[in-house]
Amino acid sequence: MTQVAVPRPAVPDTDEFTVGTEHWHKLDDGRIECTVCPRHCRLREGQRGFCFVRARQDDQIVLTSYGRSSGFCIDPIEKKPLNHFIPGTPVLSFGTAGCNLGCRFCQNWDISKSREIDTLTSSAFPRDLASTARELDCASLAFTYNDPTIFTEYAHDTSRAAHDLGLKSVVVSAGYIEPGAREELYRHADAANIDLKGFTEHFYKKIAFGNLRTVLDTLEYLVHETDVWTEITTLLIPDHNDGDEEIREESRWIRDNLGPDVPLHFTAFHPDFKMMDVPPTPPSTLRRARDIALGEGLNFVYTGNVHDVEGQTTYCPSCGTAVIVRDWYRILAYELEPGGDCRHCGHTLPGRFDPPAGFDLPGTWGQRRRPVRISAAPTDRA
């Protein structure tokens, strides 16, 4: 059934990029508490939260980046990374500015740590995004680059607009979100990749400035309470979260709490932001982590940010055949029937392997990256 997107009110009426939100409440001391994420920023009039894009204005919490973006790009879906979700297809990716975590190793810090709304030089409202993605033959839209938790309302409305045109929506997030906002963000999502940054509270507290338990709760919610296809990424940082025991504990937790079929991606760190003194992750570390996770019973473990055909290939857990052979983001061989059945033994692989209308799987987008310009009038908010 087609859903009619209801425009959110601008606050004030002269600012088309600022909208009212619901995830907040007033405190007895006169402040207003934002409840989108566990930070629970408590703001007085005119103050902004830790994420910078949610602020107190006109005695409520508003989102100041609705319809504003740091840029748009068509990527392969495997770059999100998602290896079990409509493989080989193009996805229109975009983000805004700001973040609700403070990771010292942030690989997109110029976007996620931005404190200048003026850097959001591109604009597009949900219907514009969906229409552009459709015109450019994308199969899906992805909220990425910075965390969509902080622009939940914009992502939610864009997901609805995408569905109206037969497109899928993808959330790429650190999962640091409160239950109320979480339900709104993922209500119309089709797939998610959650960045599990490490597997100790110490790492989250000292390096990411958050907490692990919230992220694990998000993963359990997605896998057990929604139909959102979910994959996990862990960026391995030398001498910080790459120890054998930590990798083993993470793998066991995924196996025991989410199931062995949830794909796990280990990706390579490169020196950036406030961790320029840490060396890049050696490929051998990724291969070691993959071996540990496979040894703990996970069926689908991948390596990323390095050239590793074996570590990027999907194997049938029943017969062992390489059913999706990848070289970076290019698919070299595809041995699945529509729906995800192995052509060699008939085992159904977990994932979303039914092609969307107008697409055949696997797609042929390959490893291209295509920047896109979108022009939108403020009146096209819906």
Residue, then its C-alpha position, 0 to 999 in steps of 0.5 A: m500500500t502506498q503511504v502518503a508522506v506527511p511533511r514535518p513542520a518547519v521551526p520556524d516557518t522561515d527555516e525549511f531545514t529545521v523540523g520539530t521532533e518527538h524524542w524529548h521531555k522537559l525537566d523540572d529545572g527548565r532544561i529539555e532532555c533529548t532522548v534520541c540516544p543514551r547521552h540524554c543531552r539536557l539543553r537550555e534555549g539555544q543550546r545544541g546537543f553533543c551531535f550538534v544537529r539536534a538543538r533546543q529551539d522555540d522550547q522544543i528539540v529540533l533537528t536542524s539538518y532535515g533535507r541537508s547533506s554533505g553529499f550524495c554518491i552511488d556506491p556498490i551495496e557491498k561497500k556498506p558493507l552488505n554481502h547478503f543484501i541484493p548483491g551487486t546492485p547500486v545504492l544511493s548513499f548520503g549523510t549529513a553532519g555530526c555524530n553522537l559518538g566521539c570515536r578517536f579513530c573516526q574514519n569519516w571525521d570531516i563529516s561526523k565531527s563537523r560543527e559547521i552546518d554551512t558545510l552541508t552544501s547539498s540539499a534534498f528532501p525525501r521525495d527528491l532523494a527517492s525520485t533521484a535514486r529511481e531515475l539513476d537506476c539504484a535499487s536502494l538508498a543508504f543513510t551512511y557517512n555519519d550516523p543516521t541516529i542523529f537524523t532519525e526523522y529525515a531517515h525515517d521519512t526518506s525510507r517511506a518515500a523510497h518504499d513508495l517508489g519500490l526502492k529499499s532503504v539501508v541504515v549504516s549505524a553504530g547502533y547507539i540509540e534509545p528504544g523510542a528513536r530506534e523503533e522510528l529509525y528502523r520502522h521502514a528499513d530493509a537492511a542495516n549494518i551495525d558498527l560494533k566498534g569493539f567488545t569491551e566496555h573499556f574500549y567504548k568508554k575510553i575510545a568511542f565515548g559510548n557504551l557497549r550494552t546499548v549497541l548489543d541491545t540494538l543488535e538483538y532488537l534488529v535480529h529478533e524483533t524486526d525483519v531488517w536484514t542485519e550485518i555487523t562490522t568491526l574495525l580492528i585497531p592494532d593493540h586496541n580491539d584486535g586481541d584474540e580473546e576479544i575477537r573470540e568473545e565477540s564471535r561467541w556472543i554473536r553466535d549465542n545471541l544472534g545466531p551463526d548466520v549473521p554476517l560479520h565483517f572485520t575491516a582494516f583501520h588506517p591512521d586518522f583523526k586523533m589516532m594518527d600514531v597507530p599503524p594501519t591494520p595488517p592484512s594478517t590481523l584480519r585473516r586471523a580474526r576471520d579464522i577465529a570467528l569461523g572457528e567459533g561457529l559463525n558461518f559468514v565472516y568477511t574481511g574488508n579494506v584489504h585485497d582478499v578474495e577468499g575473505q570477501t567470498t561467500y561460501c555455502p555453509s552446507c556444501g562449502t562451494a564458493v557461491i559469491v566470489r568477490d574481488w573488492y566490490r566486483i562479483l566474479a562468480y554467482e552460484l545462487e538461484p533466485g531467493g538464495d538457494c545454492r545451485h550445488c546443494g539447494h541450501t538456502l543462504p540467509g539474506r535478501f536475494d530476491p531481486p527488486a523490480g527491474f533488477d536481476l541478481p547479481g547486479t553489475w554495478g561493480q566497484r564504481r563510485r559515482p558522485v551525484r548532484i541533487s537540486a531540490a526546492p524547499t517546497d518539495r519537503a515531503 
